[in-house]
Each structure stands twice: as structure tokens, then as C-alpha cells.
Amino acid sequence: QVQVLESGGGLVQAGGSLKLSCTASGLTFDDSSMGWFRHAPGKQREAVACISWSGGATYLAESVKDRVNVSRDVAKKTLYLQMNNLEFEDTAMYYCAADSLAVVVPDTCSEHMFDHWGQGILVTVSS
């Protein structure tokens, strides 16, 4: 059974930084592409950052590409999302997703590519 678990969320002031972590078990981490998505109130869930199984390809949403970095530590089987200069508009539930069949390329990442999801973690940015 695949389990995906996010951590590191919380309350941060605008302009601050936050690093989210995600662990995935029950699948071969080395062979799985992964992604971060977010769902803000009144908006559709959107891709924030995705990374291919090899780490060779990453996707960053236009709205955050200058402020976030996605990375993975294969030895720790952990995915990270480093977010800097946070804005009020970054307030959302953040979800981690994983799938061994997902193909991540730099110009696209969709929730439909991923079958395995965490329960989400809340990030609140105070203005």
C-alpha cells in the first residue's frame, strides 16, 4: 500500500520561507516522479512544482518559479519544496503526489499524472 505523507507546513509571515517535506512508502522512490500541488479556497487545485524520477526534469509554476525550488533526496526517500519570499496568495493546502508512471517535463505537470496522494498540509501566510 502506497503512503504519501507531507510535513513542514504552518504559519509564516509574508516574505518568510518554508520548506515542505514529503515521504513516500510502498513504491520504488527511485523510479517515481513526484509533485507538489496546492488548493486554495475558491480556486482549483494547481501544480506548484514537479520533478521527474531521475531529478533531471523539473516543472515550476509560472506564479512561483522565482521563489521555489523542488528537490529530492533518494537516500532519504524524501521530496522537498523550498518556498521563499512567501506571499499571502501562497496560502493553501499543499499536497504531495507520486507515481512511477508519471512523465514530468519542464513545461507541464498535471494532477492527472499522479495516482498516489498525501492528505495535504496547510500553509498559511499572514500579510
DSSP file with accessible surface (Angstrom, degrees, kcal/mol):
  #  RESIDUE AA STRUCTURE BP1 BP2  ACC     N-H-->O    O-->H-N    N-H-->O    O-->H-N    TCO  KAPPA ALPHA  PHI   PSI    X-CA   Y-CA   Z-CA
    1    1 A Q              0   0  202      0, 0.0     2,-0.4     0, 0.0    26,-0.1   0.000 360.0 360.0 360.0 129.4    0.0    0.0    0.0
    2    2 A V        -     0   0   38     24,-0.1     2,-0.4    22,-0.1    24,-0.2  -0.633 360.0-172.1 -83.1 132.7    1.4    3.3   -1.0
    3    3 A Q  E     -A   25   0A 119     22,-2.3    22,-2.7    -2,-0.4     2,-0.4  -0.995   5.6-170.7-127.2 130.8    1.5    6.0    1.6
    4    4 A V  E     -A   24   0A  15     -2,-0.4   115,-0.5   113,-0.4     2,-0.4  -0.977   8.2-174.3-121.1 130.6    2.4    9.6    1.0
    5    5 A L  E     -A   23   0A 114     18,-2.6    18,-2.3    -2,-0.4     2,-0.3  -0.979   8.2-158.7-136.2 123.7    3.0   12.0    3.9
    6    6 A E  E     +A   22   0A  13     -2,-0.4     2,-0.3    16,-0.2    16,-0.2  -0.673  16.1 169.5 -96.1 153.1    3.6   15.7    3.9
    7    7 A S  E     +A   21   0A  58     14,-2.4    14,-2.8    -2,-0.3   114,-0.1  -0.965  43.2  61.8-152.6 163.6    5.2   17.7    6.7
    8    8 A G        +     0   0   37     -2,-0.3    11,-0.3     1,-0.2    14,-0.1   0.408  64.6 132.3 102.0   0.2    6.6   21.1    7.4
    9    9 A G        +     0   0   27     12,-0.1     2,-0.3     9,-0.1    -1,-0.2  -0.100  21.4 110.4 -75.0 179.6    3.6   23.3    6.9
   10   10 A G  E     -d  123   0B  30    112,-1.1   114,-2.7   111,-0.1     2,-0.4  -0.976  64.3 -35.9 151.8-162.6    2.4   26.0    9.2
   11   11 A L  E     +d  124   0B 126     -2,-0.3     2,-0.3   112,-0.2   114,-0.2  -0.822  53.8 167.0-100.3 132.0    2.0   29.8    9.7
   12   12 A V  E     -d  125   0B  22    112,-2.7   114,-2.4    -2,-0.4     2,-0.2  -0.991  33.7-112.3-142.6 149.2    4.6   32.1    8.3
   13   13 A Q  E >   -d  126   0B 148     -2,-0.3     3,-2.4   112,-0.2    73,-0.2  -0.475  47.9 -86.2 -78.6 152.3    4.7   35.9    7.7
   14   14 A A  T 3  S+     0   0   53    112,-2.6    73,-0.2     1,-0.3    -1,-0.1  -0.307 118.8  29.8 -55.7 136.6    4.7   37.3    4.2
   15   15 A G  T 3  S+     0   0   43     71,-3.2    70,-0.6     1,-0.3    -1,-0.3   0.243 100.2 113.5  92.9 -11.4    8.3   37.5    3.0
   16   16 A G    <   -     0   0   22     -3,-2.4    70,-2.6    70,-0.2    -1,-0.3  -0.116  60.8-118.5 -84.8-175.5    9.3   34.4    5.0
   17   17 A S        -     0   0   62     67,-0.2     2,-0.3    68,-0.2    67,-0.2  -0.881  22.1-177.4-126.7 157.1   10.4   31.0    4.0
   18   18 A L  E     - B   0  83A  31     65,-2.5    65,-3.2    -2,-0.3     2,-0.5  -0.985  13.2-151.4-152.7 144.1    9.1   27.5    4.5
   19   19 A K  E     - B   0  82A 100     -2,-0.3     2,-0.3   -11,-0.3    63,-0.2  -0.969  12.3-160.4-123.4 118.3   10.3   24.1    3.5
   20   20 A L  E     - B   0  81A   0     61,-2.8    61,-2.3    -2,-0.5     2,-0.3  -0.718   5.7-160.1 -93.6 146.7    7.9   21.2    2.9
   21   21 A S  E     -AB   7  80A  28    -14,-2.8   -14,-2.4    -2,-0.3     2,-0.4  -0.916   5.6-169.3-124.5 153.6    8.9   17.6    3.0
   22   22 A a  E     -AB   6  79A   0     57,-2.1    57,-3.0    -2,-0.3     2,-0.4  -0.981   2.1-167.3-145.1 127.6    7.2   14.5    1.6
   23   23 A T  E     -AB   5  78A  63    -18,-2.3   -18,-2.6    -2,-0.4     2,-0.4  -0.894   5.5-163.5-112.2 147.2    8.0   10.9    2.2
   24   24 A A  E     +A    4   0A   5     53,-1.0     2,-0.3    -2,-0.4   -20,-0.2  -0.995   8.8 178.6-132.3 129.0    6.5    8.1    0.1
   25   25 A S  E     +A    3   0A  61    -22,-2.7   -22,-2.3    -2,-0.4     3,-0.1  -0.860  58.8  46.1-125.6 161.0    6.5    4.4    1.0
   26   26 A G  S    S+     0   0   56     -2,-0.3     2,-0.3     1,-0.3   -24,-0.1   0.537 102.5  71.6  85.2   4.5    5.1    1.4   -0.7
   27   27 A L  S    S-     0   0   37     -3,-0.2     2,-1.1   -24,-0.1    -1,-0.3  -0.937  96.5 -91.5-141.7 167.3    6.6    2.3   -4.0
   28   28 A T    >   -     0   0   83     -2,-0.3     3,-1.2     1,-0.2     4,-0.4  -0.702  36.4-165.2 -83.2 101.6   10.0    2.5   -5.6
   29   29 A F  G >  S+     0   0    0     -2,-1.1     3,-1.7     1,-0.3    -1,-0.2   0.891  84.0  58.8 -56.9 -40.4   11.0    6.0   -4.8
   30   30 A D  G 3  S+     0   0   68      1,-0.3    -1,-0.3    -3,-0.1    -2,-0.1   0.784 110.5  42.6 -61.6 -27.7   13.9    6.0   -7.2
   31   31 A D  G <  S+     0   0   86     -3,-1.2     2,-0.5     2,-0.1    -1,-0.3   0.349  98.0  94.8-100.0   4.7   11.5    5.2  -10.1
   32   32 A S    <   -     0   0    0     -3,-1.7    68,-0.3    -4,-0.4     2,-0.2  -0.861  61.8-144.9-109.5 128.6    8.8    7.6   -9.2
   33   33 A S  E     -E   99   0B   1     66,-1.9    66,-2.1    -2,-0.5     2,-0.3  -0.552  26.7-163.1 -76.5 153.8    8.2   11.1  -10.4
   34   34 A M  E     -EF  98  51B   0     17,-2.5    17,-3.1    64,-0.2     2,-0.3  -0.930  10.6-172.2-141.1 161.1    6.7   13.4   -7.8
   35   35 A G  E     -EF  97  50B   0     62,-2.4    62,-2.5    -2,-0.3     2,-0.5  -0.986  20.5-133.5-152.8 160.2    4.9   16.7   -7.5
   36   36 A W  E     +EF  96  49B   0     13,-3.6    12,-3.2    -2,-0.3    13,-1.6  -0.976  27.9 176.8-114.7 131.7    3.6   19.4   -5.2
   37   37 A F  E     -EF  95  47B   1     58,-2.9    58,-3.3    -2,-0.5     2,-0.3  -0.871  10.8-154.9-127.9 160.5    0.2   20.7   -5.7
   38   38 A R  E     -EF  94  46B  16      8,-2.5     8,-2.7    -2,-0.3     2,-0.5  -0.989   7.6-159.7-140.5 152.5   -1.9   23.3   -3.8
   39   39 A H  E     -E   93   0B  82     54,-2.4    54,-2.2    -2,-0.3     6,-0.2  -0.950  13.0-170.6-133.7 109.0   -5.5   24.0   -3.4
   40   40 A A    >   -     0   0   14     -2,-0.5     3,-2.2     4,-0.4    52,-0.1  -0.702  41.0 -83.2 -96.6 152.3   -6.5   27.5   -2.2
   41   41 A P  T 3  S+     0   0  117      0, 0.0    -1,-0.1     0, 0.0     3,-0.1  -0.269 115.5   9.1 -55.3 129.8  -10.1   28.4   -1.1
   42   42 A G  T 3  S+     0   0   91      1,-0.2     2,-0.3    -3,-0.0    -3,-0.0   0.507 115.0  93.9  80.4   3.1  -12.2   29.2   -4.1
   43   43 A K  S <  S-     0   0  120     -3,-2.2    -1,-0.2     3,-0.0     2,-0.2  -0.835  77.5-104.1-124.5 163.6   -9.6   28.1   -6.6
   44   44 A Q        -     0   0  177     -2,-0.3    -4,-0.4     1,-0.1     2,-0.1  -0.509  47.2 -92.9 -80.8 154.7   -8.8   24.9   -8.4
   45   45 A R        -     0   0   70     -2,-0.2     2,-0.3    -6,-0.2    -6,-0.2  -0.462  52.1-169.6 -65.8 138.7   -6.0   22.7   -7.4
   46   46 A E  E     -F   38   0B  75     -8,-2.7    -8,-2.5    -2,-0.1     2,-0.3  -0.934  25.7-106.2-134.2 153.2   -2.9   23.6   -9.3
   47   47 A A  E     +F   37   0B  13     -2,-0.3   -10,-0.3    62,-0.3     3,-0.1  -0.592  30.7 176.2 -75.7 135.4    0.6   22.2   -9.8
   48   48 A V  E     -     0   0B   1    -12,-3.2    13,-2.7     1,-0.4     2,-0.3   0.792  66.1 -14.3-102.4 -51.6    3.3   24.1   -8.0
   49   49 A A  E     -FG  36  60B   0    -13,-1.6   -13,-3.6    11,-0.2    -1,-0.4  -0.978  58.4-173.4-157.7 140.4    6.4   22.0   -8.7
   50   50 A b  E     -FG  35  59B   0      9,-2.2     9,-2.6    -2,-0.3     2,-0.4  -0.963   4.7-162.9-135.7 154.5    7.1   18.6  -10.1
   51   51 A I  E     -FG  34  58B   7    -17,-3.1   -17,-2.5    -2,-0.3     7,-0.2  -0.999  20.8-119.8-141.8 138.8   10.2   16.5  -10.6
   52   52 A S    >   -     0   0    9      5,-2.8     3,-1.1    -2,-0.4   -20,-0.1  -0.232  36.0-101.1 -72.6 167.3   11.0   13.5  -12.7
   53   53 A W  T 3  S+     0   0  140     49,-0.3   -21,-0.2     1,-0.3    -1,-0.1   0.842 124.7  43.9 -60.1 -31.3   12.1   10.2  -11.2
   54   54 A S  T 3  S-     0   0   73    -23,-0.1    -1,-0.3     3,-0.0   -23,-0.1   0.617 107.7-123.1 -87.7 -12.6   15.7   11.0  -12.1
   55   55 A G  S <  S+     0   0   32     -3,-1.1    -2,-0.1     2,-0.2    17,-0.0   0.437  83.2 114.8  82.0  -0.1   15.6   14.5  -10.9
   56   56 A G  S    S+     0   0   69      1,-0.1     2,-0.4    -5,-0.1    -3,-0.1   0.681  70.5  44.9 -79.5 -18.7   16.7   15.6  -14.4
   57   57 A A        +     0   0   19     48,-0.1    -5,-2.8     2,-0.0     2,-0.4  -0.991  65.0 179.5-129.1 134.6   13.5   17.4  -15.3
   58   58 A T  E     -G   51   0B  57     -2,-0.4     2,-0.4    -7,-0.2    -7,-0.2  -0.970  14.2-154.3-131.8 149.9   11.5   19.8  -13.1
   59   59 A Y  E     -G   50   0B  47     -9,-2.6    -9,-2.2    -2,-0.4     2,-0.4  -0.984  11.6-175.1-119.8 133.8    8.4   21.8  -13.6
   60   60 A L  E     -G   49   0B  48     46,-0.5   -11,-0.2    -2,-0.4     5,-0.1  -0.998  29.6-115.2-127.8 130.6    7.8   25.1  -11.7
   61   61 A A    >>  -     0   0    6    -13,-2.7     3,-1.7    -2,-0.4     4,-1.6  -0.323  24.5-122.1 -60.8 143.8    4.5   27.0  -12.0
   62   62 A E  T 34 S+     0   0  140      1,-0.3     4,-0.3     2,-0.2     3,-0.2   0.854 109.8  59.2 -56.1 -36.0    4.9   30.4  -13.5
   63   63 A S  T 34 S+     0   0   66      1,-0.2    -1,-0.3     2,-0.1    -2,-0.1   0.670 121.4  22.0 -71.9 -14.8    3.5   32.1  -10.4
   64   64 A V  T X> S+     0   0    3     -3,-1.7     3,-3.0   -16,-0.2     4,-1.3   0.439  85.2 109.5-128.7  -2.2    6.2   30.7   -8.1
   65   65 A K  T 3< S+     0   0   88     -4,-1.6    -3,-0.1     1,-0.3    -2,-0.1   0.741  83.4  48.6 -60.0 -24.9    9.2   29.8  -10.3
   66   66 A D  T 34 S+     0   0  149     -4,-0.3    -1,-0.3     1,-0.2    -2,-0.1   0.506 118.8  39.9 -89.0  -2.3   11.3   32.6   -9.0
   67   67 A R  T <4 S+     0   0   25     -3,-3.0    17,-3.0     1,-0.0     2,-0.3   0.461 106.2  60.2-125.4  -6.6   10.5   31.8   -5.4
   68   68 A V  E  <  -C   83   0A  13     -4,-1.3     2,-0.4    15,-0.2    15,-0.2  -0.889  49.8-165.4-128.4 159.0   10.5   28.0   -5.1
   69   69 A N  E     -C   82   0A  93     13,-2.1    13,-3.0    -2,-0.3     2,-0.4  -0.995   8.2-156.7-140.4 135.6   12.8   25.0   -5.5
   70   70 A V  E     +C   81   0A   8     -2,-0.4     2,-0.3    11,-0.2    11,-0.2  -0.918  23.2 158.4-112.3 138.5   11.9   21.4   -5.7
   71   71 A S  E     -C   80   0A  42      9,-1.6     9,-3.2    -2,-0.4     2,-0.4  -0.965  24.6-144.8-151.2 165.2   14.4   18.7   -4.9
   72   72 A R  E     -C   79   0A  34     -2,-0.3     2,-0.6     7,-0.2     7,-0.2  -0.996   5.6-152.2-138.4 144.5   14.5   15.0   -3.9
   73   73 A D  E  >> -C   78   0A  51      5,-3.0     5,-2.0    -2,-0.4     4,-0.8  -0.937   9.4-169.8-114.7 104.8   16.9   13.0   -1.7
   74   74 A V  T >45S+     0   0   61     -2,-0.6     3,-0.6     1,-0.2    -1,-0.2   0.895  85.3  55.4 -65.2 -38.9   16.9    9.5   -2.9
   75   75 A A  T 345S+     0   0   97      1,-0.3    -1,-0.2     2,-0.1    -2,-0.0   0.882 117.2  36.0 -62.7 -36.4   18.7    8.2    0.1
   76   76 A K  T 345S-     0   0  135      2,-0.2    -1,-0.3    -3,-0.1    -2,-0.2   0.457 103.3-131.8 -93.7  -3.1   16.1    9.6    2.4
   77   77 A K  T <<5 +     0   0  102     -4,-0.8   -53,-1.0    -3,-0.6     2,-0.4   0.913  61.9 136.8  52.0  46.9   13.3    8.9    0.0
   78   78 A T  E   < -BC  23  73A  13     -5,-2.0    -5,-3.0   -55,-0.2     2,-0.4  -0.978  46.5-153.3-132.1 138.8   12.1   12.4    0.6
   79   79 A L  E     -BC  22  72A   0    -57,-3.0   -57,-2.1    -2,-0.4     2,-0.3  -0.862  18.9-159.9-105.7 142.4   10.8   15.2   -1.7
   80   80 A Y  E     -BC  21  71A  34     -9,-3.2    -9,-1.6    -2,-0.4     2,-0.4  -0.907  16.7-165.6-124.7 152.3   11.3   18.8   -0.7
   81   81 A L  E     -BC  20  70A   0    -61,-2.3   -61,-2.8    -2,-0.3     2,-0.6  -0.922  10.9-164.4-134.3 108.3    9.7   22.1   -1.6
   82   82 A Q  E     -BC  19  69A  54    -13,-3.0   -13,-2.1    -2,-0.4     2,-0.5  -0.851   9.2-170.6 -93.4 121.0   11.6   25.1   -0.6
   83   83 A M  E     -BC  18  68A   3    -65,-3.2   -65,-2.5    -2,-0.6     2,-0.3  -0.965   4.7-177.4-118.0 126.2    9.5   28.3   -0.7
   84   84 A N        +     0   0   65    -17,-3.0   -67,-0.2    -2,-0.5   -68,-0.2  -0.790  60.6  18.9-119.7 161.2   10.9   31.7   -0.3
   85   85 A N  S    S-     0   0   95    -70,-0.6    -1,-0.2    -2,-0.3   -68,-0.2   0.910  85.4-155.0  47.4  51.7    9.5   35.2   -0.2
   86   86 A L        -     0   0    2    -70,-2.6   -71,-3.2    -3,-0.2     2,-0.3  -0.236   7.7-153.7 -62.9 145.4    6.1   33.8    0.6
   87   87 A E    >   -     0   0   78    -73,-0.2     3,-2.4    -3,-0.1     4,-0.2  -0.805  29.8-110.1-117.6 159.0    3.0   35.8   -0.4
   88   88 A F  G >  S+     0   0  112     -2,-0.3     3,-2.0     1,-0.3    37,-0.4   0.867 117.7  63.5 -54.3 -35.9   -0.5   35.9    1.1
   89   89 A E  G 3  S+     0   0  110      1,-0.3    -1,-0.3   -49,-0.0    -3,-0.0   0.573  87.8  70.5 -68.5  -9.8   -1.6   34.2   -2.1
   90   90 A D  G <   +     0   0    4     -3,-2.4    -1,-0.3     2,-0.0     2,-0.2   0.528  69.0 119.2 -82.1  -6.2    0.5   31.2   -1.4
   91   91 A T    <   +     0   0   30     -3,-2.0     2,-0.3    -4,-0.2    33,-0.2  -0.437  43.6 107.3 -61.9 123.9   -1.9   30.3    1.4
   92   92 A A  E    S- H   0 123B   2     31,-2.1    31,-2.6    -2,-0.2     2,-0.5  -0.974  75.1 -78.3-177.3 169.6   -3.3   26.9    0.6
   93   93 A M  E     -EH  39 122B  57    -54,-2.2   -54,-2.4    -2,-0.3     2,-0.5  -0.816  47.9-148.7 -84.0 130.5   -3.4   23.2    1.3
   94   94 A Y  E     -EH  38 121B   0     27,-3.3    27,-2.1    -2,-0.5     2,-0.4  -0.894  12.5-165.1-108.0 131.2   -0.3   21.7   -0.2
   95   95 A Y  E     -E   37   0B  44    -58,-3.3   -58,-2.9    -2,-0.5     2,-0.4  -0.925  10.6-147.5-119.0 141.2   -0.4   18.1   -1.5
   96   96 A a  E     -E   36   0B   0     -2,-0.4    22,-2.4   -60,-0.2     2,-0.3  -0.834  19.7-172.9-102.4 141.8    2.4   15.8   -2.4
   97   97 A A  E     -EI  35 117B   0    -62,-2.5   -62,-2.4    -2,-0.4     2,-0.3  -0.973   5.9-174.2-136.5 151.0    1.9   13.3   -5.2
   98   98 A A  E     +EI  34 116B   0     18,-2.6    18,-1.7    -2,-0.3    17,-0.6  -0.989   8.9 163.4-144.2 149.1    3.9   10.4   -6.5
   99   99 A D  E >   -E   33   0B   7    -66,-2.1   -66,-1.9    -2,-0.3     3,-0.6  -0.850  31.8-146.6-166.8 133.7    3.6    7.9   -9.4
  100  100 A S  T 3  S+     0   0   73    -68,-0.3   -47,-0.1    -2,-0.3    -1,-0.1   0.655 103.6  49.5 -75.7 -15.0    6.0    5.6  -11.1
  101  101 A L  T 3  S+     0   0  144     12,-0.2    -1,-0.2   -68,-0.1     2,-0.2   0.506  82.8 113.0-101.5  -5.4    4.3    6.1  -14.5
  102  102 A A    <   -     0   0    8     -3,-0.6     2,-0.6   -69,-0.2   -49,-0.3  -0.452  53.5-153.4 -70.8 138.7    4.2    9.9  -14.4
  103  103 A V        -     0   0  109     -2,-0.2     2,-0.5   -51,-0.1   -51,-0.1  -0.934  10.6-162.1-115.0 107.3    6.4   11.6  -17.0
  104  104 A V        +     0   0    7     -2,-0.6     5,-0.1   -47,-0.1   -52,-0.1  -0.784  11.9 176.0 -93.8 128.2    7.5   15.1  -15.9
  105  105 A V  B >   -J  108   0C  51      3,-1.1     3,-1.5    -2,-0.5   -55,-0.1  -0.894  42.6-105.5-125.4 159.8    8.7   17.5  -18.4
  106  106 A P  T 3  S+     0   0   89      0, 0.0   -46,-0.5     0, 0.0     3,-0.1   0.724 113.7  46.1 -60.8 -22.9    9.7   21.2  -17.8
  107  107 A D  T 3  S+     0   0  134      1,-0.1     2,-0.3   -48,-0.1   -48,-0.1   0.418 113.6  36.1-105.7   5.6    6.7   22.7  -19.4
  108  108 A T  B <   +J  105   0C  68     -3,-1.5    -3,-1.1   -58,-0.0     2,-0.3  -0.984  43.4 162.4-157.7 145.1    3.9   20.6  -18.0
  109  109 A b        -     0   0   11     -2,-0.3     2,-0.4    -5,-0.1   -62,-0.3  -0.878  16.3-175.7-157.9 128.7    2.7   18.9  -14.9
  110  110 A S    >   -     0   0   39     -2,-0.3     3,-1.9     1,-0.1     4,-0.2  -0.951  35.5-127.4-130.5 148.2   -0.9   17.8  -14.2
  111  111 A E  G >  S+     0   0   60     -2,-0.4     3,-1.7     1,-0.3    -1,-0.1   0.788 107.1  70.2 -62.3 -23.6   -2.6   16.2  -11.2
  112  112 A H  G 3  S+     0   0  159      1,-0.3    -1,-0.3     3,-0.0     0, 0.0   0.636  86.8  66.9 -70.9 -10.9   -3.9   13.6  -13.6
  113  113 A M  G <  S+     0   0   44     -3,-1.9     2,-0.4   -11,-0.0    -1,-0.3   0.614  93.9  70.0 -80.5 -13.2   -0.4   12.2  -13.9
  114  114 A F    <   +     0   0    6     -3,-1.7   -15,-0.2    -4,-0.2     3,-0.1  -0.900  46.5 177.9-119.8 135.0   -0.3   11.0  -10.3
  115  115 A D        +     0   0  120    -17,-0.6     2,-0.5    -2,-0.4   -16,-0.2   0.640  69.3  67.0-100.4 -21.8   -2.2    8.2   -8.6
  116  116 A H  E     +I   98   0B  61    -18,-1.7   -18,-2.6  -113,-0.0     2,-0.3  -0.928  62.3 175.0-114.6 125.2   -0.8    8.5   -5.1
  117  117 A W  E     -I   97   0B  67     -2,-0.5  -113,-0.4   -20,-0.2   -20,-0.2  -0.924  24.9-132.2-131.0 146.8   -1.5   11.5   -2.9
  118  118 A G        -     0   0    9    -22,-2.4  -113,-0.2    -2,-0.3     3,-0.1  -0.355  35.5-107.3 -82.8 175.1   -0.9   12.6    0.6
  119  119 A Q        -     0   0  180   -115,-0.5  -114,-0.1     1,-0.2   -24,-0.1   0.581  62.7-114.6 -82.0 -11.0   -3.6   14.1    2.8
  120  120 A G        -     0   0   18    -24,-0.1     2,-0.4   -27,-0.1   -25,-0.2   0.028  18.8-123.9  97.8 156.5   -2.2   17.6    2.4
  121  121 A I  E     - H   0  94B  35    -27,-2.1   -27,-3.3    -3,-0.1     2,-0.4  -0.998  23.9-117.8-141.7 140.6   -0.7   20.1    4.8
  122  122 A L  E     - H   0  93B  91     -2,-0.4  -112,-1.1   -29,-0.2     2,-0.5  -0.632  22.0-171.9 -87.0 132.7   -1.8   23.6    5.4
  123  123 A V  E     -dH  10  92B   0    -31,-2.6   -31,-2.1    -2,-0.4     2,-0.5  -0.992   7.1-173.0-118.8 122.5    0.4   26.6    4.7
  124  124 A T  E     -d   11   0B  48   -114,-2.7  -112,-2.7    -2,-0.5     2,-0.6  -0.977   6.3-164.5-120.1 123.9   -0.8   29.9    5.9
  125  125 A V  E     -d   12   0B   1     -2,-0.5     2,-0.4   -37,-0.4  -112,-0.2  -0.939  11.4-148.8-109.6 120.1    0.9   33.2    5.0
  126  126 A S  E      d   13   0B  42   -114,-2.4  -112,-2.6    -2,-0.6   -38,-0.0  -0.718 360.0 360.0 -89.8 138.1    0.0   36.2    7.1
  127  127 A S              0   0  131     -2,-0.4    -1,-0.1  -114,-0.2   -40,-0.0  -0.346 360.0 360.0 -88.3 360.0    0.1   39.5    5.4
